[in-house]
Amino acid sequence: MRRRRCERRRCEGRRAQDDRGSATVWVVFACAALCAVFLALLAVAQAVQARHRAGAAADLAALAASDEALLGRAEACATARRVAHRSASRGLGSVSGRYAVLCG
C-alpha cells in the first residue's frame, strides 16, 4: 500500500510539472487568433473604404457629365473623363435624369 501511495504522489508531482507553461501556449495562440481577426477586419475596412471612394468619384464624374450634357456627347464625355482622371478613377458613364450619356 505504501508503494502505491508514493507512486501516486510522484505521478501527481510530474503532472503538475508537465502542465507548467501550458497557459503560455494558450495565451500565444489566443493572441495569434486575435491578430488574425484584427487583420481580417482591417482588410474588410480597406475594401469598404475603396468602394466608397470609387463610388464617390463615379458620382462626381456623372454629375460633371450631366452638367455638360446639353453641350453634346463629346463635351460631356470629355468633362467626365477629366473629372474621373483628377479623382484617379475610370468613370465611363453618366446618367442625368432620363438621359444617359455613355462614354466608351
Secondary structure as UniProt FT lines:
FT   HELIX           2..18
FT   TURN            19..21
FT   HELIX           22..67
FT   HELIX           69..71
FT   HELIX           73..86
FT   TURN            87..88
FT   STRAND          93..96
FT   TURN            97..98
FT   STRAND          99..102
//
